[in-house]
Amino acid sequence: MDFTNRKYLNADSQKSLRTTTFQRKDIIFVKGESGQTMYEVLNGSVGVYLNYGKPDEVLLAVKRVGEYLGEIALIEDRPRTATAVAMEYDTMLREISINGFANYIKETPNIVLTFAPQRPPIDYVMNLQKVLQPSMKARSAQATPQKP
């Protein structure tokens, strides 16, 4: 199986990204939780719900192979806005942590376009810059030659 963006990632990036398999009805994350990771669907599908398991449950979206979820909490540094649940057996997700996010974007910049239209452009850019800034500062410090 070709797992979407995997062919574009270097070996170090592939090692740093964790892949997890969920079974049907497994909860991936819950509305209100802290979100320091986002996910890419590699196999299967994920339902994104409001009020999951309650009489007024609402299915907001179904995320399929190549789509992402959890990016709002990661980029905007706020609690999860919905609950994510595996909809199929052997639903496989790639976990992208806040620490690996900058490298992932550097190697697969096309992903930014997949969720950018969902947010107001200036707010999105400002929040994205906040998330990436520590990584950019670290790279800049490594690239600056040291005085003898």
Phi, psi and omega in degrees: 000138174265118183266078171047254187279359183304322183295341181267350185269141176285169186299320180297318179295318180299322180292326185279348180264129181269137176249131182231141178252132179244153176258163182310132179077001173293136178274128181271312171206162186242141177308133179098341177292156172293143182236099178255010179218156168234171186226148170247132179280120180259331180204143179084206180207159183230132175268137178248120191236152162256142177055042183303133177081005180250163181302331181261028179303138179229126174276112182278321185199157170241120180263129183244180183311129179091354179260164185241153174216156179087002184289333181298311181297321181291311185285321184267359178051056178218167182299159178304139183265354181202174177254136180250133184225134176296134182258348182226160172291147179059041173284120184251130180236144172262124179270127179244108183280165178300327180290328180263358186299316182298316179294321180298316179293321180299320183274336180226065185298340179300336182294331180302322181291338182287333179240356178300317183297343181285344184242153173300132189308312184291319178298318181298313181296318180296316179292320178297319179298320179298318181293319185277340187304313179302320179293319181293322178296318180297317179296320180296318179295323180291328183278341181283124181292141179278140177284139182287000000 
